[in-house]
Amino acid sequence: MLLVGVALGVCSFALVGRAAYVQLVNADFYQRQGEARFVREIPIPTSRGMVTDRNGEPVAVSTPVESVWGNPQELMRHPERLPELARALGVPADELTSRLSQRADKEFVYLKRRINPDQAKAILALNVPGVSSQREFRRFYPQGEAMAHVLGFTNIDDRGQEGLELAFDEWLRGKPGSKRVIRDRHGRFVENIDLVRAAEPGKDLTLSIDRRIQFLAYRELRNALVAHKASSGSVVVLDVATGEVLAMVNLPSYNPNAVTGGGQDTHRNRAVTDLVEPGSTMKPITAAAALNAGKITAANRYDTNPGYMALGKYTIRDHHNYGVLDVTGIITKSSNLGAVKLAEPLPNQYFYEFIKGFGYGSAPHSGFPGEAIGSLREPARWDGLTKSTMAYGYGLSATPLQIAQAYAAMGNHGRLITPTFVKGQINESRQAVRPEVADQVLKMMQTVTEPGGTATQAAILGYHVAGKTGTARQASGGGYARRYTTTFAGLVPSTNPRFATVVVINDPQAGSYFAGLVSAPVFRSVMEDSLRLMDVPPDDIDTWLAAQAKGEAKRQASLPRMPAALEDVYEEDLTIPPAMSEAEVAAGMAAGTAGGGHR
């Protein structure tokens, strides 16, 4: 009995000691072990900030969705439920079994991500052990293809991958929160313990884009590409006074709501990444350089006979023999020879610096990812032809955005403003050319859209339009192929420019390949509606009134006329006999009305 008592006493003492050790001395260790098995710290998803156009209309929003996940260890203990689960997930049973087998040592695997909450509810209703769901968010783009290249898209984890979604990812994304919960052995949440970190939703972003002008540009560019069987195209619309991008469209496009449906080639924003030789759209810049240097005046005249000239081993030609032209005529007729003669007296370094001052050869710094710098060689690398070819737009390259920026500067009294995609953002600016020179060249460009110019199809009734066409052959294999890039760059209304718009269409195969017939009509169609949408008053009211009067006269002339005898009868019926007083006439009309007769 003594031995038994001693043994029980020792055991009791050991148990008490062990309990004290576990609960007092080493309590933290066992607490951690218990929590490791049942307590989990899980993220609290947060919604990505909404993106709106300049008028507050949503163009990118996040909607709540559910992601179904499973515990492979638990699921593999109930293989008889896997076919049922596979049917609910919409996947083959063999594929589901294989995925779970490969992750049999894991506790977490996504079964189906970002699905409708009702679908997730139906899957969870099966009560398959080890299956749960969690809240996530999915990005939705109401404008679809029309704004795909500007906005870009997000990946399955809601992180920006392209476009402004990538550029402003940190601003839009927000910060997920975190909380501690207790789970049972089936992975189900039993209790929320505490909030580790509150979720911070993403901030909203207001773009400078006007979705109405964006859609107009998309529609007209698409129609032009179909009509001319062109391979691709871009349209850029800038606010002249602020540098804000009002529209930027590229085709071919893709659906950002289903990114996997398009090829990688369709994802790039051609307006900021693809380079083109500006062609004749450089001629107003060349004229401004000559005028700004004081080498010439607008009245200078240049002999372009006989329409071609030898320059080294090459021959430079005009489309026609334009004879003797002044500076305005060089721009109106788009004379290559005239442009060469304008640049000839300019020092190489001056001409290079002047072109660079308009943004060529430098990144626009709009904040859009992947901006191309373009190509503008320094004078030390020029040969005997470089300055001459640059004068009419060959030997250098730029993006459509850079061309639009340069033309916006011309319309802004020579002041170059850094373009922006954010409404109200004030960017730096600098004077690229003297204001009086910019205004002078602007008036010259107005003749391009008037009778006798190369872009009469860019004219807009009621508005003065300043612009320039550019039809450039595409570089290929160290030379130039017989494929063309047609460009029209314009400003409207030219007396006080509001919009600077560039239309670039690549490789038209049907009909004409001249910019005045391919790109200029797109400019007109987009700007006509944009001017009305933005309530821009006309600056050519006389032409508008004359057109209205002419149209009314034509309408009247087209109306069928009654025989002369019937005219006399109706005139007679409508004439009040002189002998009747006003009171008699009124009384007769009242009587006729009361009796249901004709007045």
C-alpha positions as CSV (number, residue, x, y, z in Angstrom):
1,M,0.0,0.0,0.0
2,L,2.9,2.3,0.8
3,L,4.5,1.6,-2.6
4,V,1.1,2.2,-4.4
5,G,0.6,5.4,-2.5
6,V,4.1,6.6,-3.3
7,A,3.6,5.7,-7.0
8,L,0.3,7.5,-7.2
9,G,1.8,10.6,-5.4
10,V,4.7,10.7,-7.8
11,C,2.3,10.4,-10.8
12,S,0.1,13.1,-9.5
13,F,3.0,15.4,-8.8
14,A,4.3,14.7,-12.4
15,L,0.9,15.4,-13.9
16,V,0.6,18.7,-12.0
17,G,4.1,19.6,-12.9
18,R,3.5,18.8,-16.5
19,A,0.2,20.8,-16.5
20,A,2.0,23.8,-15.0
21,Y,4.8,23.5,-17.6
22,V,2.3,23.3,-20.4
23,Q,-0.1,26.0,-19.2
24,L,2.4,28.4,-17.6
25,V,6.0,27.9,-18.6
26,N,5.6,26.8,-22.2
27,A,2.1,28.1,-22.9
28,D,3.2,30.3,-25.9
29,F,4.6,27.3,-27.8
30,Y,1.4,25.2,-27.4
31,Q,-0.8,28.2,-28.2
32,R,1.1,28.7,-31.5
33,Q,0.8,25.0,-32.3
34,G,-2.9,25.1,-31.7
35,E,-3.4,28.3,-33.8
36,A,-1.3,26.8,-36.6
37,R,-3.9,24.0,-36.8
38,F,-7.1,26.1,-36.5
39,V,-6.3,29.8,-36.7
40,R,-5.7,31.4,-40.1
41,E,-4.9,34.9,-41.2
42,I,-6.9,35.5,-44.4
43,P,-6.8,38.6,-46.7
44,I,-9.8,40.9,-47.0
45,P,-10.2,41.7,-50.7
46,T,-10.6,45.4,-51.6
47,S,-12.2,46.8,-54.7
48,R,-10.1,48.5,-57.4
49,G,-10.8,52.2,-57.9
50,M,-13.3,53.2,-60.6
51,V,-12.1,54.9,-63.8
52,T,-14.4,57.6,-65.3
53,D,-14.2,59.7,-68.4
54,R,-14.0,63.5,-68.1
55,N,-17.8,63.7,-67.6
56,G,-18.0,61.2,-64.8
57,E,-19.2,58.3,-66.9
58,P,-17.6,55.0,-65.7
59,V,-15.3,53.3,-68.2
60,A,-13.7,50.8,-65.8
61,V,-15.4,49.3,-62.8
62,S,-14.9,46.4,-60.4
63,T,-17.7,44.0,-59.6
64,P,-17.8,41.5,-56.8
65,V,-17.3,37.8,-57.8
66,E,-16.6,34.6,-56.0
67,S,-13.7,32.2,-56.3
68,V,-14.3,28.5,-55.3
69,W,-11.3,26.8,-53.7
70,G,-10.7,23.4,-52.1
71,N,-8.5,21.6,-49.6
72,P,-6.9,18.7,-51.7
73,Q,-6.1,16.7,-48.5
74,E,-9.8,16.7,-47.5
75,L,-11.1,16.2,-51.0
76,M,-9.0,13.2,-51.7
77,R,-10.5,11.5,-48.6
78,H,-13.9,11.6,-50.4
79,P,-13.1,10.5,-54.0
80,E,-16.8,9.4,-54.4
81,R,-17.8,13.2,-54.3
82,L,-15.4,14.3,-57.0
83,P,-17.6,13.5,-60.1
84,E,-20.4,15.4,-58.6
85,L,-18.1,18.4,-57.9
86,A,-16.6,18.2,-61.4
87,R,-20.1,18.5,-63.0
88,A,-20.9,21.6,-60.9
89,L,-17.5,23.1,-61.8
90,G,-18.0,22.3,-65.5
91,V,-14.8,20.4,-65.9
92,P,-14.1,16.7,-66.7
93,A,-13.8,14.5,-63.6
94,D,-10.5,13.1,-64.7
95,E,-9.0,16.6,-65.0
96,L,-10.2,17.6,-61.5
97,T,-8.9,14.3,-60.0
98,S,-5.5,14.9,-61.6
99,R,-5.2,18.4,-60.3
100,L,-6.0,17.4,-56.8
101,S,-3.6,14.4,-56.9
102,Q,-0.8,16.7,-58.0
103,R,-1.4,18.9,-55.0
104,A,-2.3,16.2,-52.5
105,D,0.2,17.6,-49.9
106,K,-1.3,21.1,-50.1
107,E,-4.2,22.6,-48.2
108,F,-5.4,25.1,-50.8
109,V,-6.1,25.0,-54.5
110,Y,-8.4,27.2,-56.7
111,L,-11.1,25.2,-58.3
112,K,-12.8,28.0,-60.2
113,R,-12.0,31.7,-60.0
114,R,-14.0,34.9,-60.5
115,I,-17.5,33.4,-61.1
116,N,-20.9,34.7,-60.5
117,P,-21.9,34.5,-56.8
118,D,-25.0,32.5,-57.7
119,Q,-22.8,29.9,-59.4
120,A,-20.5,29.7,-56.3
121,K,-23.6,29.4,-54.1
122,A,-24.8,26.4,-56.1
123,I,-21.4,24.7,-55.9
124,L,-21.2,25.2,-52.1
125,A,-24.8,23.9,-51.8
126,L,-23.5,20.4,-52.6
127,N,-21.7,20.3,-49.2
128,V,-18.7,18.6,-50.6
129,P,-16.1,18.4,-47.8
130,G,-13.1,20.7,-48.2
131,V,-14.8,23.1,-50.7
132,S,-15.2,26.8,-49.8
133,S,-15.3,30.2,-51.6
134,Q,-13.9,33.7,-51.1
135,R,-14.9,37.1,-52.3
136,E,-12.8,38.7,-55.1
137,F,-13.4,41.5,-57.7
138,R,-13.4,41.4,-61.5
139,R,-12.8,44.4,-63.8
140,F,-15.4,45.3,-66.3
141,Y,-15.0,47.7,-69.2
142,P,-18.3,49.1,-70.5
143,Q,-16.8,50.7,-73.7
144,G,-15.2,47.4,-74.8
145,E,-13.0,47.7,-77.9
146,A,-13.5,51.4,-78.3
147,M,-11.3,52.3,-75.3
148,A,-9.3,49.1,-74.9
149,H,-5.9,50.5,-75.8
150,V,-6.2,53.5,-73.5
151,L,-7.4,51.6,-70.4
152,G,-5.6,48.3,-70.9
153,F,-6.7,45.5,-68.6
154,T,-6.0,43.7,-65.4
155,N,-4.9,40.1,-64.7
156,I,-6.8,37.5,-62.7
157,D,-5.4,39.0,-59.5
158,D,-6.8,42.4,-60.5
159,R,-3.4,44.0,-61.2
160,G,-2.9,46.3,-64.1
161,Q,-1.2,44.7,-67.1
162,E,-1.5,47.3,-69.9
163,G,-2.5,50.9,-70.6
164,L,-3.6,53.3,-67.9
165,E,-4.5,50.3,-65.6
166,L,-0.8,49.6,-65.5
167,A,0.3,53.2,-65.3
168,F,-1.9,54.0,-62.3
169,D,-2.0,50.5,-60.8
170,E,-0.8,51.6,-57.4
171,W,-3.3,54.4,-57.3
172,L,-6.2,52.3,-58.4
173,R,-5.4,49.0,-56.6
174,G,-5.7,50.0,-52.9
175,K,-4.5,47.8,-50.1
176,P,-6.1,44.5,-49.1
177,G,-6.9,44.0,-45.4
178,S,-6.3,41.0,-43.2
179,K,-8.2,39.2,-40.4
180,R,-7.7,36.2,-38.1
181,V,-10.3,33.4,-38.1
182,I,-10.8,30.0,-36.7
183,R,-11.5,27.2,-39.1
184,D,-12.7,23.7,-38.4
185,R,-11.1,20.6,-39.9
186,H,-13.2,20.9,-43.0
187,G,-11.9,24.3,-43.8
188,R,-15.1,26.1,-42.8
189,F,-14.8,29.4,-40.9
190,V,-16.1,29.1,-37.4
191,E,-15.3,32.4,-35.8
192,N,-13.7,35.8,-36.6
193,I,-11.0,36.4,-33.9
194,D,-9.8,39.9,-34.7
195,L,-9.1,42.4,-37.5
196,V,-5.4,42.6,-38.3
197,R,-5.5,45.4,-40.9
198,A,-8.5,47.2,-42.4
199,A,-8.9,47.1,-46.2
200,E,-8.2,50.3,-48.0
201,P,-10.2,50.6,-51.3
202,G,-8.5,51.9,-54.4
203,K,-8.8,55.5,-55.4
204,D,-10.9,56.6,-58.3
205,L,-9.4,58.1,-61.4
206,T,-10.9,60.7,-63.7
207,L,-9.5,60.7,-67.2
208,S,-9.3,63.5,-69.8
209,I,-10.9,61.1,-72.3
210,D,-14.4,62.0,-73.5
211,R,-16.1,58.7,-74.2
212,R,-18.4,60.3,-76.8
213,I,-15.5,61.6,-78.9
214,Q,-13.7,58.3,-78.3
215,F,-16.6,56.3,-79.8
216,L,-16.9,58.7,-82.7
217,A,-13.3,58.3,-83.5
218,Y,-13.5,54.5,-83.2
219,R,-16.6,54.3,-85.4
220,E,-15.2,56.5,-88.2
221,L,-11.8,54.9,-88.1
222,R,-13.4,51.4,-88.4
223,N,-15.5,52.5,-91.3
224,A,-12.5,54.0,-93.1
225,L,-10.4,50.8,-92.6
226,V,-13.2,48.7,-94.0
227,A,-13.8,51.1,-97.0
228,H,-10.1,51.3,-98.0
229,K,-9.1,47.8,-96.9
230,A,-6.4,49.2,-94.7
231,S,-4.3,47.1,-92.3
232,S,-4.4,49.4,-89.2
233,G,-5.0,53.0,-88.1
234,S,-4.9,55.5,-85.2
235,V,-6.8,58.6,-84.2
236,V,-5.6,61.1,-81.5
237,V,-7.6,64.1,-80.4
238,L,-6.0,66.7,-78.1
239,D,-7.3,69.7,-76.3
240,V,-5.1,72.5,-77.7
241,A,-5.2,74.7,-74.6
242,T,-4.6,72.1,-72.0
243,G,-2.8,69.2,-73.7
244,E,-5.5,66.8,-72.5
245,V,-6.1,63.6,-74.6
246,L,-9.8,63.7,-75.5
247,A,-9.7,60.5,-77.6
248,M,-7.1,57.9,-78.6
249,V,-8.3,55.0,-80.8
250,N,-6.4,52.2,-82.5
251,L,-7.5,49.4,-84.8
252,P,-7.3,46.4,-84.9
253,S,-8.5,46.3,-81.3
254,Y,-9.5,43.7,-78.7
255,N,-12.1,43.1,-76.1
256,P,-10.6,43.9,-72.6
257,N,-13.4,42.0,-71.0
258,A,-12.1,38.8,-72.6
259,V,-8.4,39.4,-73.1
260,T,-7.6,35.9,-74.1
261,G,-9.6,36.3,-77.3
262,G,-7.1,38.6,-79.1
263,G,-3.5,38.3,-80.1
264,Q,-0.6,40.2,-78.5
265,D,-0.3,42.3,-81.6
266,T,-3.7,43.9,-80.9
267,H,-2.8,44.9,-77.3
268,R,-0.3,47.6,-78.1
269,N,-1.4,51.2,-78.2
270,R,-0.1,52.1,-81.7
271,A,-0.7,55.8,-81.2
272,V,2.1,55.9,-78.6
273,T,4.3,53.0,-79.5
274,D,4.3,52.7,-83.4
275,L,6.5,55.0,-85.4
276,V,5.6,56.5,-88.8
277,E,7.4,58.9,-91.0
278,P,5.3,62.1,-90.8
279,G,5.6,62.9,-94.5
280,S,4.2,66.2,-95.7
281,T,2.8,67.0,-92.2
282,M,6.4,68.2,-91.6
283,K,6.1,71.0,-94.1
284,P,4.3,73.5,-91.8
285,I,7.1,72.9,-89.3
286,T,9.7,73.6,-92.0
287,A,8.0,76.8,-93.0
288,A,7.8,77.8,-89.3
289,A,11.5,77.1,-88.9
290,A,12.4,79.4,-91.9
291,L,10.1,82.2,-90.8
292,N,11.2,82.0,-87.2
293,A,14.9,82.2,-88.2
294,G,14.1,85.4,-90.2
295,K,15.6,83.9,-93.3
296,I,12.4,84.5,-95.3
297,T,9.1,86.2,-95.2
298,A,5.7,84.9,-96.2
299,A,5.9,86.8,-99.5
300,N,9.0,85.0,-100.7
301,R,8.5,83.1,-104.0
302,Y,10.1,79.9,-105.1
303,D,10.4,78.5,-108.6
304,T,9.5,74.7,-108.5
305,N,9.7,74.3,-112.3
306,P,9.7,71.7,-113.9
307,G,8.2,69.8,-110.9
308,Y,11.4,67.8,-110.1
309,M,15.0,68.4,-109.2
310,A,18.1,66.3,-108.8
311,L,19.6,66.0,-105.4
312,G,22.7,63.9,-105.4
313,K,21.9,60.6,-107.0
314,Y,18.2,61.0,-106.2
315,T,15.4,62.9,-107.8
316,I,12.9,64.8,-105.7
317,R,9.5,65.2,-107.4
318,D,6.2,67.0,-106.8
319,H,2.9,65.5,-107.7
320,H,2.4,68.2,-110.4
321,N,4.5,71.0,-111.7
322,Y,3.3,73.9,-109.5
323,G,5.5,76.6,-111.0
324,V,6.3,79.6,-108.9
325,L,4.9,79.4,-105.3
326,D,5.0,81.6,-102.3
327,V,5.3,80.0,-98.8
328,T,1.5,79.6,-98.4
329,G,1.4,78.0,-101.9
330,I,4.1,75.5,-100.8
331,I,1.8,74.3,-98.0
332,T,-1.4,74.5,-100.0
333,K,-0.1,72.4,-102.8
334,S,2.2,70.3,-100.6
335,S,5.3,70.9,-102.7
336,N,8.3,68.8,-101.9
337,L,10.6,71.0,-103.9
338,G,9.3,74.1,-102.1
339,A,9.9,72.5,-98.7
340,V,13.5,71.7,-99.7
341,K,14.1,75.3,-100.8
342,L,12.7,76.6,-97.5
343,A,15.1,74.4,-95.5
344,E,18.1,75.0,-97.7
345,P,19.4,78.3,-96.1
346,L,18.8,77.0,-92.5
347,P,21.9,75.9,-90.5
348,N,21.8,72.2,-89.8
349,Q,22.0,72.6,-86.0
350,Y,19.3,75.2,-86.0
351,F,16.9,73.1,-88.0
352,Y,17.5,70.1,-85.8
353,E,16.9,72.0,-82.6
354,F,13.8,73.6,-84.0
355,I,12.2,70.2,-84.9
356,K,13.3,68.8,-81.6
357,G,11.6,71.8,-79.9
358,F,8.3,70.6,-81.3
359,G,8.6,67.3,-79.5
360,Y,10.1,65.1,-82.2
361,G,12.9,62.8,-81.0
362,S,11.7,63.0,-77.4
363,A,9.2,61.1,-75.3
364,P,5.9,63.0,-74.9
365,H,5.9,62.1,-71.1
366,S,2.2,61.7,-71.1
367,G,2.5,59.0,-68.4
368,F,1.4,56.2,-70.7
369,P,3.6,53.0,-70.5
370,G,5.9,52.2,-73.4
371,E,6.0,55.6,-75.1
372,A,8.2,55.6,-78.2
373,I,10.8,58.4,-78.5
374,G,10.9,58.3,-82.3
375,S,13.9,58.9,-84.5
376,L,15.6,62.2,-85.1
377,R,19.2,62.0,-86.0
378,E,21.7,64.6,-84.8
379,P,23.4,66.8,-87.4
380,A,26.7,65.0,-87.0
381,R,25.1,61.9,-88.4
382,W,23.4,63.7,-91.4
383,D,24.5,63.1,-95.0
384,G,24.0,65.5,-97.9
385,L,20.3,64.5,-98.3
386,T,19.1,64.4,-94.7
387,K,18.0,68.0,-94.2
388,S,16.3,68.1,-97.6
389,T,14.3,64.9,-96.9
390,M,13.5,65.9,-93.4
391,A,12.0,69.2,-94.8
392,Y,9.1,67.1,-96.3
393,G,8.9,64.4,-93.7
394,Y,11.3,61.6,-94.6
395,G,14.4,60.6,-92.6
396,L,12.7,61.0,-89.2
397,S,9.9,59.2,-87.4
398,A,7.3,59.9,-84.8
399,T,4.2,58.5,-83.1
400,P,0.7,59.9,-83.9
401,L,0.7,61.4,-80.4
402,Q,3.9,63.3,-81.1
403,I,2.5,64.7,-84.3
404,A,-0.7,65.7,-82.5
405,Q,1.4,67.4,-79.8
406,A,3.4,69.4,-82.4
407,Y,0.2,70.5,-84.1
408,A,-1.4,71.5,-80.8
409,A,1.6,73.7,-80.2
410,M,1.1,75.4,-83.5
411,G,-2.5,76.0,-82.6
412,N,-1.6,77.2,-79.1
413,H,0.4,80.2,-80.4
414,G,3.6,78.2,-80.5
415,R,3.5,76.9,-76.9
416,L,4.2,73.1,-76.6
417,I,2.3,71.4,-73.7
418,T,3.0,67.9,-72.4
419,P,0.0,65.8,-73.1
420,T,-1.9,64.1,-70.3
421,F,-4.6,61.5,-69.8
422,V,-5.8,62.9,-66.4
423,K,-8.4,65.6,-66.3
424,G,-7.3,68.8,-64.8
425,Q,-3.7,67.9,-64.6
426,I,-1.5,70.9,-65.3
427,N,1.7,69.9,-67.1
428,E,4.7,71.9,-68.0
429,S,4.9,73.9,-71.2
430,R,7.5,75.8,-73.2
431,Q,7.6,78.1,-76.2
432,A,8.6,76.2,-79.3
433,V,8.2,79.0,-81.8
434,R,7.4,82.7,-81.7
435,P,3.6,83.3,-81.4
436,E,3.3,85.5,-84.4
437,V,5.1,82.8,-86.6
438,A,2.8,80.0,-85.3
439,D,-0.3,82.2,-86.1
440,Q,1.1,83.0,-89.5
441,V,1.7,79.3,-90.4
442,L,-1.8,78.4,-89.0
443,K,-3.4,80.7,-91.5
444,M,-1.3,79.1,-94.3
445,M,-2.5,75.7,-93.2
446,Q,-6.1,76.9,-93.5
447,T,-5.7,77.0,-97.3
448,V,-5.1,73.2,-97.4
449,T,-8.8,72.6,-96.7
450,E,-10.1,75.3,-99.0
451,P,-10.7,75.0,-102.7
452,G,-7.3,74.3,-104.4
453,G,-5.8,72.6,-101.4
454,T,-5.0,68.9,-100.9
455,A,-7.6,68.2,-98.2
456,T,-10.9,69.8,-99.2
457,Q,-12.6,66.8,-97.8
458,A,-11.5,67.8,-94.3
459,A,-13.5,71.1,-94.6
460,I,-16.3,71.5,-92.0
461,L,-19.2,73.8,-92.8
462,G,-19.3,76.8,-90.5
463,Y,-15.7,76.3,-89.3
464,H,-12.3,77.3,-90.6
465,V,-10.1,74.2,-90.6
466,A,-6.3,74.3,-90.6
467,G,-4.4,71.1,-91.5
468,K,-1.9,69.2,-93.6
469,T,-2.0,66.0,-95.4
470,G,0.9,63.5,-95.4
471,T,1.2,60.5,-97.7
472,A,4.4,58.7,-97.0
473,R,5.8,55.4,-98.5
474,Q,6.6,52.8,-95.9
475,A,10.2,51.8,-95.2
476,S,11.0,48.3,-96.1
477,G,14.3,46.4,-96.5
478,G,16.6,49.4,-96.5
479,G,14.4,51.2,-99.0
480,Y,10.7,52.2,-99.6
481,A,8.0,49.8,-100.6
482,R,4.9,50.8,-102.7
483,R,2.8,50.8,-99.5
484,Y,1.7,54.0,-97.9
485,T,0.9,55.6,-94.6
486,T,-1.7,58.3,-95.0
487,T,-1.8,61.0,-92.3
488,F,-3.9,64.1,-91.8
489,A,-3.2,66.5,-88.9
490,G,-5.6,69.3,-88.4
491,L,-6.8,72.1,-86.0
492,V,-10.3,73.4,-85.7
493,P,-11.6,76.1,-85.5
494,S,-8.4,77.6,-86.9
495,T,-9.2,81.1,-85.7
496,N,-9.1,79.9,-82.1
497,P,-8.2,76.2,-82.2
498,R,-9.9,73.9,-79.7
499,F,-9.0,70.4,-81.1
500,A,-5.7,69.1,-82.6
501,T,-6.5,65.8,-84.3
502,V,-4.3,63.3,-86.1
503,V,-5.6,60.5,-88.3
504,V,-3.1,57.8,-89.4
505,I,-4.2,55.0,-91.7
506,N,-1.7,52.3,-92.8
507,D,-1.5,50.5,-96.1
508,P,-4.9,51.3,-97.8
509,Q,-5.5,48.8,-100.6
510,A,-8.8,49.9,-102.1
511,G,-9.3,53.2,-103.9
512,S,-6.9,56.0,-103.5
513,Y,-3.9,56.1,-101.1
514,F,-3.7,59.9,-100.8
515,A,-4.2,61.3,-97.3
516,G,-6.7,63.9,-98.6
517,L,-9.0,61.1,-99.7
518,V,-8.4,58.5,-97.0
519,S,-7.6,60.2,-93.7
520,A,-9.0,63.7,-94.2
521,P,-12.7,62.5,-94.4
522,V,-12.2,60.7,-91.0
523,F,-11.0,63.9,-89.5
524,R,-14.1,65.8,-90.8
525,S,-16.6,63.2,-89.6
526,V,-15.0,63.0,-86.1
527,M,-14.6,66.8,-85.7
528,E,-18.1,67.7,-87.0
529,D,-19.8,65.8,-84.2
530,S,-17.1,66.7,-81.6
531,L,-17.6,70.4,-82.2
532,R,-21.4,70.1,-81.6
533,L,-20.9,67.9,-78.5
534,M,-18.5,70.4,-77.0
535,D,-20.6,73.4,-78.0
536,V,-17.8,75.1,-79.9
537,P,-19.2,78.1,-81.7
538,P,-18.6,78.4,-85.5
539,D,-16.0,80.8,-86.7
540,D,-17.1,80.9,-90.4
541,I,-20.8,81.9,-90.1
542,D,-20.9,83.6,-93.5
543,T,-20.1,80.4,-95.3
544,W,-22.7,78.6,-93.2
545,L,-25.4,81.1,-94.0
546,A,-24.5,81.1,-97.7
547,A,-24.8,77.3,-97.7
548,Q,-28.1,77.4,-95.9
549,A,-29.5,79.9,-98.3
550,K,-28.2,77.9,-101.3
551,G,-29.8,74.8,-99.8
552,E,-33.1,76.5,-99.2
553,A,-33.2,77.9,-102.8
554,K,-32.4,74.4,-104.1
555,R,-35.2,72.9,-101.9
556,Q,-37.7,75.5,-103.1
557,A,-36.7,74.9,-106.7
558,S,-37.3,71.2,-106.3
559,L,-40.9,71.6,-104.9
560,P,-43.7,70.9,-107.4
561,R,-45.5,74.0,-108.7
562,M,-49.2,74.2,-109.3
563,P,-50.6,75.6,-112.5
564,A,-50.9,79.3,-112.9
565,A,-54.7,79.3,-113.0
566,L,-54.9,77.4,-109.7
567,E,-52.4,79.9,-108.2
568,D,-54.8,82.7,-109.1
569,V,-57.7,80.9,-107.6
570,Y,-56.0,80.3,-104.3
571,E,-54.7,83.8,-104.2
572,E,-58.2,85.1,-104.8
573,D,-59.6,82.9,-102.0
574,L,-57.0,84.2,-99.6
575,T,-57.5,87.9,-100.4
576,I,-60.0,89.8,-98.2
577,P,-62.3,92.1,-100.3
578,P,-61.4,95.7,-99.5
579,A,-65.0,96.6,-98.8
580,M,-65.1,94.3,-95.7
581,S,-64.1,95.9,-92.4
582,E,-61.9,94.2,-89.8
583,A,-64.9,93.6,-87.6
584,E,-66.8,91.9,-90.4
585,V,-63.9,89.7,-91.2
586,A,-63.6,88.7,-87.5
587,A,-67.3,88.0,-87.3
588,G,-67.2,85.9,-90.4
589,M,-64.3,83.8,-89.1
590,A,-66.0,83.2,-85.8
591,A,-69.1,82.1,-87.5
592,G,-67.2,79.7,-89.7
593,T,-65.4,78.2,-86.8
594,A,-68.6,77.7,-84.8
595,G,-70.3,76.1,-87.7
596,G,-67.5,73.7,-88.3
597,G,-66.7,75.4,-91.7
598,H,-63.4,76.3,-93.2
599,R,-61.6,79.4,-92.1
